[in-house]
Amino acid sequence: MNNVTELFAPPIGSEVFAKIDNQPFYGSESLSLKFLESMRKSSHSKPLYNTIEKLVANGTLVPCWLNKSILKLVIFRMTAPDSAKNGVAFFIPKYKKIYILIDNNINNWGFASNDWISTITIHEMCHLLAKTKPSAFVSAYTPILKEYYGNLFKRIFQLNIVPDVSKFIKFLFKKFEFTANTNLYNLNKYYEYVMEWKELSSFNSEDYQSMAMLLINCIKIRHINFSAWYTNMSKFSAILGPMRQAYIDVIGEAFNGVNTNVFQELDVPSEVIAVISEVKNKYTSKVYQGLKKL
């Protein structure tokens, strides 16, 4: 991808486009047009331009500012903690909308990389498709997901073959992706699924069970207390390391160009497609074909 940048005008004359948890998000017609111009210029998003244009027009995809005035924008960029600056785009299932935070994507002179903005936009579009058109998502991407999760569990549990994960993926969609429910019942069912492959592993029974519990705890603790999970992330290296390697199994060295941290994939299968969408690889055209159904 190239590194063409777009100049985004300061947030003068912006109006409140949305308010979520008492946080206003500001937007304007000129900002939306500038965003679309950025999407049209990027080689990454150009094949999806018509779809992106439609999503902006119907209010599903919202380019916006966190700060309405130039002064507030400058202060934000100088004083905000990294945790605030790093939030660049997000999809809210409750509202079925994607918000692209322009504040977080521009440098001090108001420029942003067209390719970077297109990358995070397409990433969130994958989650949008999974939540709003689940049948289309499953139909388009199940073969890719089978390849990823099969290789993932082969690596985590040191299996002698790639396991059949067809039923597991259906379970993951039904109980986690579509409902986001990490209750004890669902976690126990998850555990039961991975225990089905115990006889294929080079681990002894005790070590296999310990690895399965580490996997479940990696999901459970992240949902209960993300800060605690993040602080102790190294304890889950036996899970997180194979997650990265499984991507290389699927898309090769192209994965080295991905900037997203891996961890959501354990219970959010749409994250696998979202990550794969970030770099050009053998599945790029297939990913785009699915997203055109939005």
Secondary structure, 3 states (H helix, E strand, C coil): CCCCEEECCCCCCCEEEEEECCEEEEECHHHHHHHHHHHHHCCCCHHHHHHHHHHHHCCCEEEEECCCCHHHHHHHHHHCCHHHHCCCEEEECCCCEEEEEHHHHCCCCCEEEHHHHHHHHHHHHHHHHHHHCHHHHHHHHHHHHHHHHHHHHHHHCCECCCCCCHHHHHHHHHHHHCCCCCCHHHHHHHHHHHHCCHHHECCCHHHHHHHHHHHHHHHHHHHHCHHHHHHCHHHHHHHHHHHHHHHHHHHHHHHHHCCCCCCHHHCCCHHHHHHHCCCCCCCHHHHHHHHCCC
